[in-house]
Amino acid sequence: MHIDDLDTPCLLLDLDKVQANIATMMAMIAGTGVSLRPHFKTPKCPQVARLQLDAGAIGITVAKLGEAEVLADAGLGPILMANQVVGAQKVDRLMSLLARGVDVTSAVETEFNIRQLADGARRSGQKPAAVIEVDAGLRRCGSATPGETVRLARMLIENGIDYRGIMGYEGHMYGQPDPVAREQLIRDSLAIVNTHVEALAEAGLAPGIVSTSGTASVPIAARTLGVTELQAGTYVFHDSHNEEFIPNTFQQAITLLTTVISVKERYAVADTGAKSLTNEFGPPMSVDGRIKVARLSEEHATLTGEGVASLKPGDRIEVIPSHGDTTLNMHDVYYVRRGGELLDTWPILAARKFR
């Protein structure tokens, strides 16, 4: 079967590019002593996670219990849940995963999280494991001071929870367009994480895990003393937004195939829209860069650019999402390709697993 036989809009996944991206990332961290635990928020597909693990990843990172449950059902892990588990309903779901023998480490940031985990452990008879999230400057979640982190580590141990280390995310780097300033921001953020590492070590609570890093900070984080593992995820598919921050390194592995349904004098319209393509990081572009998705309605995309002049109704174009993670989250399947040949379909089992 050929990709020309597919109905549109649909997501194409280039298997050769995915495998190349995985190999590139593993080469980037080779010899550093730092491990990779890639974030599942990008692929949301067990087949892709399995490729990453087979290439040397030590586990998978998730943001939601629903993602962890998908991985558990596929027999994949160990799992780091880089998020707090809040509320008895969610805590009990976590304990159910532990009861199945799944190795899940969750994040805590306050006494409240620890008390909830301890209560869940008493209800279930399970022994949860945790890392302490520290605020590396993102101003989102996380312990604010090294002293607070030491106190939380002691509290984990006192409550019978397996204290495994800390994590911090320098995601605010993506808000800094200047590469020199961005590099300094990354270094400053990792230095903050290391103040927590040092305080824990001085207290006799040296962390086994020090987990950090998005894709763009890997070249620095992998060579930062104290960091043990990286949570980078976007690299596996890449997208046009990621290319701005780590250029000429990874390949665009997913595209959205769409059909032109109308052609006007200065623009054209395609059969994708805000229900199948996102544009929060800028306008998606055609693979050759000659066509821009200038506007998204619910089920229509307005196309502009020099390439529009040659379009006619029925033509198909491939669009590179500006942000792959949110685009793929609206789809149910990847059409796996090699060139124009359709190799397989892979279900996006963790799509819309926002609980």
Secondary structure, DSSP 8 states (H G I E B T S, - for coil): -BGGGS-SSEEEEEHHHHHHHHHHHHHHHTTSS-EE--BTTTT--HHHHHHHHHTT---EEESSHHHHHHHHHTT---EEEEEE--SHHHHHHHHHHHHTT--EEEEE-SHHHHHHHHHHHHHH----EEEEEB-SSSSSSSBSSHHHHHHHHHHHHHTT-EEEEEE---GGGGG---HHHHHHHHHHHHHHHHHHHHHHHHTT---SEEEE--GGGHHHHTTSTT--EE---GGGT--HHHHHHSTTTS---EEEEEEEEEE-SS-EEES--TTT---TTS--EETTSS-EEEEE-SS-EEEESGGGGG--TT-EEEEE-S-HHHHHTT-SEEEEEETTEEEEEEE-TTTT---
